C-alpha cells in the first residue's frame, strides 16, 4: 500500500522501531507527504520498545512530519483513500519481517471510514509536532535512563486510589512538585493526604520507570511536559514577558475548550510551580511587584 500512495501517507502507532520505519519509508515516493504519529513515554523509552532515532529519518526526508501523543494506543495506517487498522505497531516483529513474528491482525478499510476520520481529527487536536528541542531532550533522557541501574527500587505500580480523569484532559494536579518524587518512592507519610491523591493521578499519567534517581525522575517529568500541547503553547507565549493574568486567561480558555473542570488561577499556579521546578533551565520568573512575570530564557 505504501508503494501505491500518490498524495499522503499517515502512520499511527505507539511503538516505532527504526528498522521497520526505514523499510516503510523506502517504499514511499519522494513527492508523497508523510506524517508519523507515535508516543514517547519515559517507561517505554527505558525498555527500548520505541527508538528515538526515528526522528532523524523524518528530518532527512522532505514533506515529512512527526507528532507525539502521550495517550496514543491506536494502530492505523492511511494511504490516500485506503487505510489499514488493527494491532500491529511499526516493528519488524509486528509487521512479519522477523524470524519470530508476532501474531497480529490488520484490516483494510476506506480512509473515509468514520472511525478513521475521528481518530485523525483527535490526533490533530491533541498531538504535538516534534521539533529539535523536544527530540534533543528525549535523546538525552534515553542516554540517562540507559546509564541508570535497573530496578534499584521496587515497582509498586503506584496503584491509583482516586478517580483518574481522561488522559487527554490531564494537566498537573500536584501543588507541590517535590511531592511527586516522595509519592514515586512510596514515602506517603511525608505527604499530605491531598498531596498523595493528586501525586498518584499525575504519576499514573506520566509513565515513569521504577527505581530512578531524583535527577533522572525530574528529567522524565520535564520530557513529558515539553511534549504536552498545553506547555508547548506556554512556551510560545513566553517568548515575551507576560503577567500572571495573561496566562490565567489562556488557561481559562484552555480549560473551557477541553471541558476541564478546574479553577483557572489555581491550575495556572500549579503549572507555574511545575515550570519552576522541572524546567527551571528554560524559564525565568520575575516578581518585581505584586504579580509574577514568566518569560522564556
N, C-alpha and C positions, 0 to 999 in steps of 0.2 A: 504493500500500500504506500510506503514511503516513496518508492521509485515513481509512482504514478501521480503524486501530488504536483499540481501546477501553480498553485497560488499560496497556500498556507498550511503549515503543519503545527499542531499543538500537542505537546506531550505532557501528560499529567500523571505523576507518580510520586509517592512519598520517598521511595528509595531509588537512587540512581547511581550506578557504578560506571566508571569511566570507560571501560572496555565496551560495554553494551551500548553506551551512548555514542561512542565513536563509530561503531558499526552502523547504527541507525543514521547518523548524520552523513556518513559517506554515501548513503543511498538517496539523499535528498538533493534535488537540483539546486544550484547556487542561487538562482533567482527566486526561490521559494522562501517566504518568511517563516521563521521557526521560533516558536515560543515554548519554553520549558517551565512548568510549574512543579515545584517539589517542596520539601521541608528540610530544614537543618535544625534538629534538636540536639542539645548537648549530649544526652544519654545515648543517642543513636550514632552521633559522630564518634563518641568514645569507643564504641564496639565495632565501628567500621562498616555499618550497613549502607552508608552513603559516602561518596567521595567528594570532598571539597574541590578536587582537581577538575571537576566537570565545568567549573566556571571559565577557565581559560579557553575551553573548546568553544563556548558560546561567544566569548570575546573575539576570538580569531575569525569567526565566521560572520560574514556580512548578513544583514537582515535577521539578526538573532537577538533574543531577549530571554532573560531568566528571572523567575519570580519565586518568592518564598511565601508559603502559607503554613503557619505553625501547626494548625489543626487538620492539615490535609490527610485524607485517607484514601480518596478515590484513585482508581487507575483507569485512565481514559486517554485514548489516542485518536486525534482528529486529523484527517487528511482530506482537505477540501470538503466535499459533500458527504464523505463517509467517516464513520467512527468505529472504534473497537473498544468495548468496555468489558471489564472482568476483574481478575485477581492479580494479574502479572505486573510486577514492578519492572523498572528498566535495569535488569540484571541478567547476566548470562544464564544463571540457573532458571530464572523465571521465564525467559524467552526461549528456552530449549537449546541454548548454544553452549551447553556444558555437558560433560560426560555423565554427570549425575543430576539431571534437571529436576526442577520442582514439578508437581502436578498442578497445573493452573488451568483456568478457563477464560477465554476471551470470546465475545460475541460481537459480530459485525452489525451495526445499526446505522441508520441515517444520522447525519450530523444535525439534522433538523429535529431529531427526537427531543421531546420536551425535557427529559431529564438531563440530556447533554447540554441543551441551551441553558437550563437553570444552573448547572454546575459551572459553566463558563461565566455566566453573569455573576455568580457568587465569588468566583475567583478574581474577577476584575474589581470587585468591591473590596475584598479582604486581603489579597496578596500584595506583597511589596516587591518592587523592582530591585533586583540586586545591583549594587554598584561596587566600585573598588574598595570603598571603606568597609562595607558590610563583609565582603569576601575576605579582606585582609584580617578583620577581627576574628572571623571564624577559622581562618588558616592558622593564626596564632593560637587560638583556643585548641585546635586539634593537636598542635605540637605540645601544648601544655598538658593536655589530657594523656597524650602518649607517654609523657615522662612521669605521670602520676602513678604511684604504686597502686595496683588494683586492689579493691576490697580491703582498704585499710580501716574501714568501719562497717559495721553490719548494715545491710539494706533492710530497713524496717518497712519500706514501701510507703511511708507517710500516709497511713490509712486515713481516708477523708472522713471527718467526723461531722461535717456540715454540708448543707446543700451546695452543690457546685453549679455556678452559672454556666451557660454555654460558652465554650472557649472562644468563640468568635466575638463575645461581648466582654472579654477579660480586659481589665485594667488593674494595676497594682492596688491591693487592698490593705497591706500591712503598713500601718502608720510609721512604725519604727523599723527601717530596713535591716538594722542589725539583728532584729528578732528572727529573721529568716534563717540565718545560719544556726542559731540556737535550736530552732524547730527542726532543721535539717539533721542536727546531731542528737535529736530527741532529748534536748535539755529543756523540756517543757516547764519544769519547776522554776526556771529563770524568766518565764514569760507570763504576762497576764493571761487570764482566760480568753479575753477578746483577742489578744495578740496571737494566741495559739490557733484560734479558729481561722483568722484571716491568713496566717502563715501557711496553714495546711492547704487552703484554697490556692494560694499563689504557688506553692511548691508543686501542687498537682498539675498546674498549667505549665510551669517552667520546664519540667522534664530534665532534672539534673542527675547525673550518675552518682552512685553512692561513694562514700569514702574520700571525698575531695578535701584538700586544704581550704582554709578560708579564702586565700587569694584565688585559687582556681574556681572555687564556688562563685566568688564575685565576678570572675571573668565570664562564667557561664551565664549568669543573670544579665550582665551587660550585653552579651552576644544576642540573647533573646530580645532584649529591649530594642536594640538598633534595627532589628528586622520587623518590629511591630509597627503597623501603619500609623498608630497614634504618635509614637515617638519619632517616626520619620517626618511627620508633619511638624512636630515641635522643633525638630532640627532645622526644617526650612524656615519656620517663623523666627527662630532665634538668630538669623543672620544679622539682625539689627537688635539693639537693646529694646526690650519691651517690658511694660509694667505687669504686675500680677493680674490686674483687671483685664488686660488684653488677652492673656492666656486663659483666664477664667471664662471669658466669653466664648473662646474657641472650644473649651472643654464642654461648656453648656450645649453648644451646637452639636458637638460630637456625641454627647450622651443622648441627646434627643434623636439624632439621626439613627443611632444604633439601638434605641429603645432600652437604654441602661438606666435603671432607677437609682441614681446617686446624686448627692448634692455636688454641684459643680465646684464650689470653693473647696470643699473637703477633698474631692477627688484630685483637684489640681495640687493642693498642698501635699497630698500623699505622693503624687507623681514627681513633684519638685524635690521631695526628700530622696526619692529613688535616684533622680538625676544627680543630686549632690553626692550621694553615697556610692553609686555604682558607675557613674560616668563623669566623675569629677574632672577627668582629664580633657573632657570635651566641652564643658560648660563653665561659665563664670557667673556667679550670683552676687549682686551688689545690693546693699540696703542703705543707701545714703539718707533716707528719711524714714517715713512710716510705711513704705512699700518695698517690695522686692523686685529687682530687675534681673532678668535672665538673658544672657547673650552667649552665642557660640564662641568658643575660643578660636 
